Amino acid sequence: MMKPQTEQIFPPLDREAELDRLAAAMRGASGVGLQLLSLIGTQAESMIDMLPQSVRSGLEKATAAALEQSFSAAAASRGRIADGSDWLTRAITVGTGAAGGFGGLPSALAELPVTTTLILRAIQSIADEHGFDPARPEIRAACLRVFAAAGPLDDDDGTDLSFLTMRLTVTGSAIHGLIAKVAPRLAIPLGQKLAAQAVPVIGAAAGAATNYIYTSYYQEVARVQFGLMRLAESTGEDMDVLTAELRVRLKA
């Protein structure tokens, strides 16, 4: 049985030092995909072209379906299953990725909502780590907002931070609209993930590596997201202002 949640007390934050730390975390998140591209021997921009046309045309719909399932499943698991460490989550998703890659594209498609749920649950845990209750509608929206970040194979060096200030709310009937906004952005990195897992012979190895990289990436992005939210609460500044300053640091 889980212990009841206790109120967390956070010390005052050094604004400049915290922004520097978050910029370093964002750079780290943006650089994790290189090892995967080396493993599968291709370029990120050509990966989705490796998928059958039928899969490519249905990618956004499949992504939305995975998010729908994950949104409900991840939220339902909180309070029943204790939060795990970053490494435990990554180890579990490595296993699901290997299983998904072992059977090629059909098993990779079946594995998609499972891994998405595990990653979303990890994002919720990181929200809680920063003092935000994942049961609150605005925090549930912020958790989904993490998935709107460019994926780990994107080469924009993390400076596209528009996802951090997307205006998303969750109020029951609005969930479908929320997912509809996130799905198009998430469809590209998930399409790249599916393509990596479908590589002949090394599908299982690529699936394991892909899930490790994707889980690590979204965990780090979540820490940037909720770190900025915590800093905004600490300083009383608007998220847009802090995000703009973070962008300057990333371009420096």
N, C-alpha and C positions, 0 to 999 in steps of 0.2 A: 504494500500500500504506500502511495506516495505521500511525502510530508506536505502539509499545507504550505502554500507560498508565503514567504515572509517579505516584508517591505525592504527593498534594497536602498542603501544609503550610498550615494556617490560623492566623492570629494570634488571640490571645484576644479574645473578644467583650465589648463593653460591654453588659451585660444590658438596661438600661433603654433605651439608644439603639437597640439592635437591635429590641426590642419596638415602639418608636415607629416605626421604619422599616417593620417588617412590617405594622403597623396602617395606615400610609399606603399601602402596596402593596395591601392588601386593599380599602381604600376606592377606590383607583384601579381595581382589577379590577371592583368592583361598579358603577362608574359608566359603563362603556363602551357599554352597550346603548341609550342614549337616542337616539343618531344613527340607529340602525337603525329604531327605532319611528317616528321622524320621516320616514324615507324611505318606509316602507310605509304610513304613515298609519293605524295601528291601535294598540290597546292590547295589552300582553303577555298579559293574562289571556284575551283573546278569540281569540288566534292559533290555538290548537289546534282551536278550533271551526270554523276555516276549512278544516280537512282533511276529506276524505271519511270517512265512518264506518268503512269498511273499513280505512283507514290508521290511524285513531285506535285501533281495537280491536286492531290488530297492532303498535302502536308499541313496546310493551315488548319483544316478541319480536324486532322488527327491531333495536332498540337492543342487545339481548343478542347477536344475530348479528354486528352490526358490531363489538362489543367482542371477541367471540371471534376474529374475523378479524384485528382490529387487534393484539390481544395477541400473537399468533404472528408476524405480519408485522413489527411494530415491533421485536420482540426479535431476529428473524432478520436484520434490516438492520444492526444494530449490529455493528461489526467489519468490515463490508463497505463501508458508506457513511459518510463522515466526518460528524460533527455539523455542522449549519449554524447560522447566526446566527438570532436571533429574527426579524429582518426578512426573511431568506431564506425561513424557514418560512412566515411570513405571506404573502409574495408568492406562494409555490407554492399555498397554500390559497385565496388570492384567485382564482387561475386555475382551480382545481378547482371552487370555488364558482360562478364565472361559467358554467363549462361545465354544472354541475349545474342551475343556474337557467334556462339557456337553453332547455332542453327541458321545463320545467315539472316537475310532481311525479314522473313516471317517471324522468327523468334525475337529479333531486335524490335520490331513493331509491337509485339506483345509485351516486351519488357519496358517499353517507353513510359507508360503511366506508373509503373512500380518505382522506377528510378526517380521520376518527377515527384512522386509522393515523398520519397525519402529525402530528396533535396529540399522540398518545401518544408518538411518537418524540421530539418536542420536550420532553415532560415527562421522558422518560428522560435526555435531554441535560442538563436542568436538575438532575436528581438527581446526575448525574456532576459537574456544575459545583460542587455543594456537597460533593463528596467521598464520595458514596454510589454503590456499584457497582450499576447496574440489573440485573445478572445475579443478584444475591442475591434469594432468594425474598421476604424481608421488604421489600426495596426495590421489587420488582415489584408487591407488594401496595400499597405507598405510592403508586406511580405511578398505579395504577387508582383509588386512593382520591381522587385529585384530581378525577376525573370525578364523584364523589358530591357535589361542591359545587353549591350552587344556581347556575343558569345566569346569563349576563350580563344577561338581561331580568328577573331577579327583583328585587323592590324591597325586600328585607329588609335592605338596607344592609350586607350582609356579616356580620351578627352570628350567623347560624346556622353555627357552626363545628363541628358534631357530626361532620362528615366527617373532620376532622383527627385525631380519636381513635377512629375506627372500628377495631375489632379484626379485621383481615383478615390472613390468612396464605395463602401460595401454596406448595403442596406437591404439584405434579403433578395428582393427582385432585381436589384442592380448587379448581382453577381455575374449574370450572363454578359451584360454590357461591359463589365470590368474585364472579364476574360477575353472578350472580343477585341479589346484594345491591346491587351498584352500578347495574344496569340500570334499576330503577324510578325512581331519582333522576335519572338521565341522560335518561330517556325524555321528560321534560317539556321541558327545554331543546332537545333534538334535535327534538321535535315542533314547537316554535316556529321552529326553523331551517328545517325542511321547509316550514312554512306561509309563511315569508318568501320562500323560493325559488319558491314556487308562485304568487306574486302575478302576475296577468296583466301583460304588456307589460314590467314592470320586473324580471322574474324573474332575468335574468342580472346586472343591477346589484345587486339585492337579495342574490343568491347570493354575489357577490364581497364585498359589505359584511358580510354575515352571517358568512362564513368569517373575514374579517379580525378582526371583533369577537370571535368565539368563540375563535379561536386566541390572540389577545391576552389574553383573559380567563383561559383555562386556563394559559397561560404564567405569568401573574402569580400565580394561585392556587398553582401548583407552586412558585413561589419562596417563597410564604408557608409552604407545607407543609414544604419541605426546609430553609427558613431556621429554622423552629421546631425541626426535628429536629437541625440543626446546633447551635442554641443549647442544646438539651437535653443534647447530648453535651458541649458546652463547660462548662456550669454544673453538670451532674450532676442537674438537676431533672427531674421527671416532665413529660411532654408535657401531661398534664391540667392541671397547675398553670400552665404557660406559656400554654396555650390560654385558660384562664380569665382570665388577666391581659390577654391580647390582646383578649378579648371586652369587658372593662371599658374598654379604650382606644377600641374601636370605638363604644361607646355614649356616650362622653364628649362 
